[in-house]
Amino acid sequence: MRPVRAPDFLQSTQASYDAIAEAYTAEHPDSLAGRPLELALLTAFVELSRAAGTAGTAGRPPVADIGSGPGYVTARLHGAGLPVFGVDASPRMVALARQAHPELRFHVGSMTALDLPEETLGGIVALYSIIHVPDDHLPSVFAGFRRVLLPGAPVLLGFQSGDEDGHQHLTERYGQEISLDYYWRTPDTVAAHLEEAGLEVYARVLREPQGEEKVPRAFLLALRPSAPLTGGGRPGPCP
């Protein structure tokens, strides 16, 4: 069997973050510090994940921090008591995260092809990682999220937003030559993709730009629906 070639956008994203990994990590050792709104949303995610993990599972299911970068979100989820691992497309980012948090697991991988069995995760966090995914790939990404989530498990997304959807291509950052695409989207656009994938939007938050930020930040909490009850009182198949 021939190996599946990664999409072009994923290859360029990986190469770009490999090139800027050290500088990016130095600038963003913990971008959640001093962000009370983001921390509150992460707390809500933790509680929703704990609730999903009590539904007849053996042990608490793990959660995945997808696009984990330097690993500070993964570390906060671990500190909140959740079993967690990080996934990033950049091998260099993964190496730096392992150095900073040697007690945690980080893997090279992509949200476009999650190598996980069905219904195994108690939640997914993807903060500022779908911003590099083109529009035509979002449906399959969110369908993959739904596939690996347990019924009732949450997804927390964070992304740059604005009055309308947009796109920017960067060829340089931190003095390094890169080829990196950024997509900003309205909460309605992302919510529609989530709902098409069978995930229910639980909450939407839009935060105004802070500090050096130039555009608003949007956050969506969504859930994989719990299994409906059949006439006999047992969970039926998920739609």
C-alpha positions as CSV (number, residue, x, y, z in Angstrom):
1,M,0.0,0.0,0.0
2,R,1.4,3.4,-0.9
3,P,1.8,5.9,1.9
4,V,-0.9,8.7,1.9
5,R,0.7,12.0,1.0
6,A,-0.1,14.8,3.4
7,P,-2.1,17.8,2.0
8,D,0.1,20.6,0.7
9,F,-1.2,23.0,3.3
10,L,-0.2,20.6,6.1
11,Q,3.3,20.1,4.7
12,S,3.9,23.9,4.5
13,T,2.4,24.5,7.9
14,Q,4.7,21.8,9.4
15,A,7.8,23.2,7.7
16,S,6.9,26.8,8.7
17,Y,6.5,25.9,12.4
18,D,9.6,23.8,12.4
19,A,11.5,26.9,11.2
20,I,10.0,29.3,13.8
21,A,9.5,26.9,16.7
22,E,12.2,28.3,19.0
23,A,11.2,31.9,18.5
24,Y,7.5,31.2,18.8
25,T,8.0,29.2,22.0
26,A,10.1,32.0,23.5
27,E,7.3,34.5,22.7
28,H,4.5,32.3,23.8
29,P,5.6,30.2,26.7
30,D,2.0,30.4,28.2
31,S,-0.5,32.6,26.2
32,L,-3.2,31.7,28.7
33,A,-1.5,33.6,31.6
34,G,-3.4,36.7,32.4
35,R,-6.3,35.7,30.2
36,P,-9.2,35.1,32.6
37,L,-11.8,34.5,29.9
38,E,-9.8,31.8,28.2
39,L,-9.1,30.2,31.6
40,A,-12.8,30.2,32.5
41,L,-13.6,28.5,29.1
42,L,-10.9,25.9,29.8
43,T,-12.5,25.3,33.2
44,A,-15.9,24.8,31.6
45,F,-14.3,22.3,29.1
46,V,-12.7,20.4,32.0
47,E,-16.1,20.0,33.8
48,L,-17.9,18.9,30.6
49,S,-15.1,16.4,29.9
50,R,-15.4,15.0,33.4
51,A,-19.2,14.6,33.0
52,A,-18.7,12.8,29.7
53,G,-16.1,10.5,31.3
54,T,-18.4,9.2,33.9
55,A,-20.8,7.6,31.4
56,G,-19.9,3.9,31.9
57,T,-16.3,4.1,30.9
58,A,-13.5,2.2,32.5
59,G,-11.3,4.8,34.0
60,R,-11.3,8.5,32.9
61,P,-10.8,8.8,29.1
62,P,-8.0,11.0,27.8
63,V,-8.4,14.4,26.2
64,A,-6.4,15.7,23.3
65,D,-4.8,19.1,22.9
66,I,-4.6,19.4,19.1
67,G,-2.1,21.9,17.8
68,S,-0.4,21.8,21.1
69,G,2.6,23.9,20.2
70,P,4.7,24.7,23.2
71,G,2.5,22.5,25.4
72,Y,1.1,25.1,27.9
73,V,-2.5,24.2,27.3
74,T,-1.7,20.5,27.7
75,A,0.0,21.3,31.0
76,R,-3.0,23.2,32.3
77,L,-5.3,20.4,31.4
78,H,-3.0,18.0,33.2
79,G,-2.9,20.3,36.2
80,A,-6.7,20.3,36.3
81,G,-6.6,16.5,36.7
82,L,-7.4,15.3,33.2
83,P,-5.4,12.6,31.5
84,V,-4.2,14.5,28.4
85,F,-1.8,14.3,25.5
86,G,-0.7,16.9,22.9
87,V,-0.6,16.6,19.1
88,D,1.2,18.9,16.8
89,A,2.1,18.8,13.1
90,S,5.6,20.2,13.8
91,P,8.2,17.7,15.0
92,R,10.3,20.6,16.3
93,M,7.3,22.0,18.3
94,V,6.7,18.5,19.8
95,A,10.4,18.3,20.8
96,L,10.3,21.6,22.6
97,A,7.0,20.7,24.3
98,R,8.6,17.5,25.6
99,Q,11.6,19.4,26.9
100,A,9.3,21.9,28.7
101,H,6.9,19.3,30.1
102,P,8.8,15.9,30.3
103,E,6.0,14.4,32.4
104,L,3.5,14.7,29.6
105,R,2.9,13.0,26.3
106,F,3.3,14.8,22.9
107,H,3.0,13.3,19.5
108,V,3.6,14.4,15.9
109,G,0.2,14.2,14.1
110,S,-2.5,16.1,12.3
111,M,-6.1,16.9,13.0
112,T,-6.8,16.0,9.3
113,A,-6.0,12.3,10.1
114,L,-6.4,11.4,13.8
115,D,-5.0,8.0,14.3
116,L,-7.4,7.1,17.1
117,P,-10.2,4.5,17.6
118,E,-13.8,5.7,17.6
119,E,-15.3,7.0,20.8
120,T,-12.1,7.1,22.8
121,L,-11.6,10.7,23.8
122,G,-13.2,12.6,26.6
123,G,-12.7,15.9,24.8
124,I,-10.7,17.9,22.3
125,V,-9.1,21.3,22.7
126,A,-7.9,23.1,19.5
127,L,-6.9,26.7,20.4
128,Y,-5.6,28.6,17.3
129,S,-4.9,25.5,15.3
130,I,-7.9,25.4,12.9
131,I,-6.7,28.8,11.7
132,H,-4.3,27.1,9.3
133,V,-6.9,24.7,7.8
134,P,-8.5,25.7,4.5
135,D,-12.3,25.9,4.3
136,D,-12.7,22.8,2.2
137,H,-10.9,20.7,4.8
138,L,-12.9,21.8,7.8
139,P,-15.8,19.4,7.3
140,S,-13.6,16.4,7.3
141,V,-11.6,17.7,10.3
142,F,-14.8,18.2,12.4
143,A,-16.2,14.8,11.3
144,G,-12.9,13.3,12.5
145,F,-13.4,15.0,15.9
146,R,-16.9,13.6,16.2
147,R,-15.7,10.1,15.3
148,V,-13.1,9.9,18.1
149,L,-15.2,11.7,20.8
150,L,-17.3,9.8,23.4
151,P,-20.9,10.8,23.5
152,G,-21.3,13.9,25.5
153,A,-17.6,14.9,25.2
154,P,-16.7,18.5,24.5
155,V,-14.7,20.4,21.9
156,L,-13.2,23.8,22.7
157,L,-12.1,25.9,19.7
158,G,-10.3,29.2,19.7
159,F,-9.6,31.2,16.5
160,Q,-9.2,34.8,15.2
161,S,-12.4,36.3,14.0
162,G,-13.9,39.4,12.5
163,D,-17.0,40.7,10.7
164,E,-16.5,38.4,7.8
165,D,-14.3,35.4,6.8
166,G,-10.8,36.2,5.5
167,H,-7.4,34.8,4.5
168,Q,-3.8,35.9,4.7
169,H,-0.6,34.3,3.5
170,L,2.7,35.0,5.3
171,T,6.1,34.4,3.8
172,E,8.2,35.6,6.7
173,R,8.0,35.5,10.5
174,Y,10.6,35.9,13.2
175,G,13.1,36.6,10.4
176,Q,12.5,33.1,8.9
177,E,11.2,32.3,5.4
178,I,7.9,30.5,5.7
179,S,4.8,29.7,3.7
180,L,1.9,29.9,6.2
181,D,-1.8,30.5,5.5
182,Y,-4.1,32.0,8.1
183,Y,-7.9,31.8,7.9
184,W,-10.1,33.9,10.2
185,R,-13.8,33.1,10.4
186,T,-16.9,34.3,12.0
187,P,-18.4,32.2,14.9
188,D,-21.4,31.5,12.6
189,T,-19.2,30.0,9.9
190,V,-17.4,27.7,12.3
191,A,-20.6,26.8,14.1
192,A,-22.2,25.8,10.8
193,H,-19.3,23.4,10.1
194,L,-19.5,21.9,13.6
195,E,-23.3,21.3,13.2
196,E,-22.9,19.7,9.8
197,A,-20.4,17.3,11.3
198,G,-23.0,16.3,14.0
199,L,-21.6,18.3,16.9
200,E,-23.9,20.5,18.9
201,V,-22.8,24.1,19.7
202,Y,-23.0,24.6,23.5
203,A,-21.6,28.2,23.8
204,R,-20.2,31.0,21.7
205,V,-17.9,33.7,23.0
206,L,-16.4,36.7,21.1
207,R,-13.7,38.7,22.9
208,E,-12.5,42.1,21.7
209,P,-8.8,42.5,20.8
210,Q,-6.4,42.9,23.7
211,G,-2.9,44.4,23.8
212,E,-1.2,44.0,20.4
213,E,-4.1,41.9,19.0
214,K,-5.7,43.4,15.9
215,V,-8.8,41.3,15.5
216,P,-11.3,39.7,17.9
217,R,-10.9,36.2,19.3
218,A,-13.8,33.7,19.0
219,F,-14.4,30.6,21.1
220,L,-16.9,27.8,20.5
221,L,-17.7,25.0,22.9
222,A,-19.5,22.1,21.2
223,L,-20.5,18.6,22.3
224,R,-20.9,15.3,20.6
225,P,-24.5,14.5,21.3
226,S,-25.2,11.8,24.0
227,A,-26.8,8.6,22.8
228,P,-30.6,8.9,22.7
229,L,-32.6,6.5,24.9
230,T,-34.6,3.8,23.2
231,G,-38.0,2.5,24.4
232,G,-36.2,0.0,26.6
233,G,-34.3,2.7,28.4
234,R,-30.9,1.7,27.0
235,P,-28.8,4.0,25.0
236,G,-29.5,3.7,21.3
237,P,-27.1,4.3,18.4
238,C,-25.8,7.9,17.9
239,P,-27.1,9.6,14.8
